[in-house]
Amino acid sequence: MPTQESIAEARFYPDDLLPKMQQLLAILADLDHRYATERYHLENWSGPRATKAHLLADLEQSHRANRERLEACLEELRSSARAHIEGLRRNRGHLERAPSMRTAH
């Protein structure tokens, strides 16, 4: 049976992983919101159609490139999490069994 100390040491995720994932997801949400807002304003702009089409294409390309970069970072964190969990699974069999603390009365 694992000891209290071994359980505390074998965390499901490294301490810094969850905050990094949350931060990346928040950045992605902000990026998508900003893109949708800018796209809405451009689509409703009364300027020349050719200029509008060019600006919309630039906005789309920029958004896609930024999103792909952030998604790659998120995938790296997911891979780190999977590797950490796999390491926990491999080490689970190596945990020493603690002697029973029961006494015969």
C-alpha angles and dihedrals in degrees: 000000000000117000123240089252094052091050091051091050094050100068119177092234131017110261095250098046101077096050090048091050092048091049093050092047090050091050090050091050091049091048092051092046092049090048093050092048094048092045091051092051093047093048090052095044114115095216127118114306094230092053091045092051091049093049092047091051091050091048092050093048093048093047092049093049093048092046093049091051092050092045089053089054090049091050090052089055091048090051090050090051092049091048091049092049091047089052089052090051092050092048095045090082091052096058112115118241112242117226115255114265093208119119126204112243 
